[in-house]
Amino acid sequence: MALLSLSAVTLTFAGNTVLNEVSFNVAERSVTSLIGPNGAGKTSLFNSITGFYKPQQGSIRFDGTELLKLKPHQVTKAGIARTFQNVRLFREMTVLENVMSGAHCRTSAGAFAAILRTPAQRREEEEIRARARQHLEFVGVWAEQGRIATTLAYGHQRRVEIARALATEPKLLLLDEPAAGLNPTEKHDLVQLIRRIRDEMGIAVLLIEHDMGLVMQISENISVLDHGEIIAEGTPKQIQSDHTVIEAYLGRDDGEAFLDE
Amino acid sequence: MALTDIVLQQLVNGLVLGSFYALVALGYTMVFGVVKLLNFAHGEVYMVGGFAGFIVLSLVSGTLGSGWSGVAVSMVLAMIGVGFLGVLIQKIAYQPMLSAPRLSILITALAVSLVLQNAVLGLTGGRYVPFGADLGFGGVNLGNLFISYNQFILVGTAGVLMLSLELFISRTQYGRAMRAVSIDKDMCRLMGIDVNRVIAVTFFLGSGLAAAAGTMAGAYYGSLWYFMGFLIGLKAFTAAVIGGIGSIPGAMLGGLILGLLESFGTQIPGIGSAWKDVFSFSILILVLVFKPTGLLGRSEQERM
């Protein structure tokens, strides 16, 4: 059974149809990519899954729960985490604090326990710290845990963002253009990291990405979105030879980029 | 009195005054941090806190007496009660306005302030209400300097409250969530943080601290008045701006600085105590001119 299942999701803004009857699935422990030209509605789809946009029609089921009725923080609690195109870390907080704040939805000590600093709350605080350390070691930036997050090199900030997303203990991780702004070595490391997230942590990954080399290398399934509609789905091989896909990219600025790969 | 005695005496007075300012300023700065609202009803929350303490004290004085133990219990219960009042005000008056233009919510805050003031005016008939605490007049003499036990306890209590707040903010998951909410609300939602709950907790803490200050002021000065929140509201706001609004250590520092400057200001020849308000607001203007972000504030860069 699919972990995430969208069926006929339609989203309109002031009469403009952004997503038109979009249906697709993400299987457990899989790496799925969502590609498509700029403005195709990929990020809107992410925002719909995470509860920021409210699609007018359709259904988004995740692990047995209907997500459309949930608020963003409830979606996170259900087990979906995401990162952003432009890295969005909490400024003025350290790397460790950023990752620790990701664990918020997995804590049980309430505000009153925190005000009174009960023994249970202190214990939990230590556990959160220990888990945050594991996540930072996992992505390989533990050495920089005490620094203010936004002073790190860009590639490392991305890793911190991924660690923070992992701290919410997701079953599905949404990555919005994780390779943007990375150099070839960093991209290579990213591919390794995504594989480890899937293999070692058992987390399914859904990514939006423009770097076709990376997409073809890492994905088991690819869905192609154009003008708010899914125009093709399949394995990397099937997508590369799909004529509708090539047409969708041709005649656009990034058409050649697609053919280059 | 020798000059050193005057200096020391004003130091003590300044610390007492500064403690009140700092406690109230914390509420301003915390609320501004998480919802970017200048909560102009906050001075009135302090005033209501004083009356809440007075009510609790009159209920418990029979069993606990009206000394320090009675006042301590009144303060704690007033903090809890007024903390919930703060949450209620937030839910009823501010929550629906959060997505409205900034000016609307500012006007709402002024309305809340008038509602609270007039409610208490109606209940008390505008009269001064004796607080009814009996704390005695003991103290210690250091040469010509006299410090009452009440002053010690008051400054000490304020210090403990501020230290606890600082620990809460820096060492707990909720405190971290509060800082995170002041930085990026949408991101917090994606971290699974219930932003509305964090905002409610912020109002609870801010209002609770104001109530602590209100009760202590009632016990220390001896009486309450429906209009007592107005001036301290403005002063605490000034303190928050001096320290850098949004910064919690800034509010503490700003409160103490303002309290000390006011106390010493009254001693400058030609500036009597009648001029002390002019003195504090002049300082506000100077800070705004030379360091608009306040002493510990950060420059806010709006993302496009």
Contacts between the chains, C-beta under 8 A, distances in Angstrom:
chain1	res1	chain2	res2	distance
A	50	B	190	6.3
A	51	B	189	7.8
A	52	B	186	7.1
A	52	B	189	7.7
A	71	B	189	7.3
A	72	B	186	7.7
A	72	B	189	3.7
A	72	B	190	6.1
A	73	B	188	7.8
A	73	B	189	5.0
A	73	B	190	8.0
A	73	B	191	7.8
A	73	B	192	5.0
A	73	B	193	5.9
A	73	B	194	5.1
A	73	B	195	7.1
A	76	B	189	7.4
A	76	B	190	5.9
A	76	B	191	6.5
A	76	B	192	3.5
A	77	B	192	5.0
A	81	B	190	7.1
A	82	B	190	5.9
A	88	B	184	6.2
A	88	B	187	5.3
A	90	B	179	7.3
A	90	B	180	5.1
A	90	B	183	4.7
A	90	B	184	6.3
A	90	B	187	7.0
A	91	B	183	5.7
A	92	B	179	7.8
A	92	B	183	6.9
A	92	B	298	7.2
A	93	B	176	7.5
A	93	B	179	6.4
A	93	B	180	7.1
A	93	B	183	7.3
A	97	B	176	5.9
A	97	B	179	8.0
A	100	B	173	7.3
A	100	B	176	6.1
A	101	B	173	7.8
A	101	B	176	5.0
A	101	B	177	6.3
A	101	B	180	4.8
A	101	B	188	7.7
A	101	B	191	5.8
A	101	B	193	7.3
A	102	B	191	5.1
A	102	B	192	7.9
A	103	B	173	7.3
A	104	B	173	5.8
A	104	B	176	7.6
A	104	B	177	5.4
A	104	B	191	5.7
A	104	B	192	5.8
A	104	B	193	4.8
A	105	B	191	6.8
A	105	B	192	2.5
A	105	B	193	6.9
A	106	B	192	7.6
A	107	B	173	5.1
A	109	B	173	6.8
A	110	B	174	8.0
A	111	B	174	5.0
A	111	B	197	7.5
A	111	B	201	4.5
A	111	B	204	7.7
A	114	B	168	6.2
A	114	B	172	4.0
A	114	B	173	6.5
A	114	B	174	4.2
A	114	B	175	6.9
A	115	B	164	7.9
A	115	B	168	6.1
A	115	B	174	7.9
A	115	B	205	7.6
A	117	B	167	7.1
A	117	B	168	7.7
A	117	B	171	7.9
A	117	B	172	7.1
A	121	B	172	6.8
A	124	B	173	7.4
A	125	B	171	7.0
A	125	B	172	6.6
A	125	B	173	6.6
A	128	B	173	6.4
A	164	B	191	7.1
A	168	B	191	6.2
A	168	B	192	5.4
